[in-house]
């Protein structure tokens, strides 16, 4: 029997080279396109409000991409700095009191404020852990982002039944930004070592891009009690 290895044909080699090129070029091209689109989107919102005397494009013969975004970052930072002192806090409270008297606007404002406070503040522990739960039925496991322990009335209702509940976010594939809010018993969540970013990559790729993982030594492993639903 002839055991000489088959050499790939020219067509196969060209196809493999093309696919390799796609793997290298596509992420770079998409990243550049998304970044460029975001810069132009920010510029289109901010530039119309920049006075002509401080806009360099009024003196130059070419556009400066990102200038509007830079101005927006500076203004937002200044507002944050101003809001930390007594006068700024007073102005913010006065504005919030006005919004609180508008029936529809106050609901939207409060909801958005709570979301941004939960996501952006450094003291928030939201979505810093990844876990798995048996969903949509026993024996089928889904990745979830662990938010916080259940709070308020929901926590009280479950505590009366002796249940310790955790709030988790169940994202779909391949768009992890949409999903479901689910309350799960803490003992039925299997926590994972992977980061939120790695879990998002795993879901966006439909399981094709699995993060690297090195098992912890036996003494360092976290034992999570799992019970069937």
Secondary structure, 3 states (H helix, E strand, C coil): CCCCCCCCCHHHHHHHHHHHHHHHHHHHHHHHHHHHHHHHHHHHHHHHHCCHHHCHHHCCCCCCCCHHHHHHHHHHHHHHHHHCCHHHHHHHHHHHHHHCCCHHHHHHHHHHHHHHHHHHCCCCCCCCEEEEEECCCCCCEEEEEEEEECCHHHHHHHHCCCCCEEEEEEECCCCCCCEEEEEEEHHHCEEECCCHHHHHHHHHCCCCCCCCCCCCCHHHCCCCCCCCC
